[in-house]
Amino acid sequence: MIKLLIDRQLPSSESIAARRNFNEILQSLPKKKTINSPWFYGAIGVSSILFLILLNFFV
């Protein structure tokens, strides 16, 4: 490991600038879906209403 760090050539500023393609990297990542699905809100809504009914019924 130390030999690799000692023998390593420092990158030039041009090579660093060429590798700074953050927009291209971000665009190549797969898109993640946020939790905006109506199925999610429907399940959460139904379960929370059911929980409140059961809470009132047993307490």
N, C-alpha and C positions, 0 to 999 in steps of 0.2 A: 504494500500500500504506500509506503513512504517513497519507494523508488518511482512509483507512478506519479506521485506529486512532484518529485524533484525533476524528473525528466520531462514533465509536461510543458508544452509550449504555451505561452500565454496567448489567448485569442486576440485578434486585432479588433479595433473598433468597427471596422467594416463587417467582419464576420458576426459580431454581436448584433449589429444593426440588421443584418440579413436574417438572423434567427428570431428577431422580435416581430413575429407575425401572430400576435395574440388574437386578432379578429378572425384570421383563418383557422386557428386552433379552436376557438370557441364555436365557429360555424360547423366544424367537422364533428363536434361532440353530438351524441344523440340527444334529441329534445326530450326533456322530462315533462310529463304532464303534471300540472298542479292539481290539487284536489278541488276542482271546480265542477266535478261531475254531479249531475242531479241525483244519481244513484247514491252517492256519498251523503249528500245532505238529506235525502229521503231516509236512508238507513239511520242516520244520526237523529233525525227528527222523530222518527217512529220509536226508536229505542229510548230516547229521552222522555217522550210522552208516556210510553209504557212504564218506564221507571218511576215517573211521578205518580201514575195511577197506582202502581203496586206499593209505593211508599205510603201513599195516603190510605190505602186499603189495609195494610198490615200494621201501621203505626197508630 
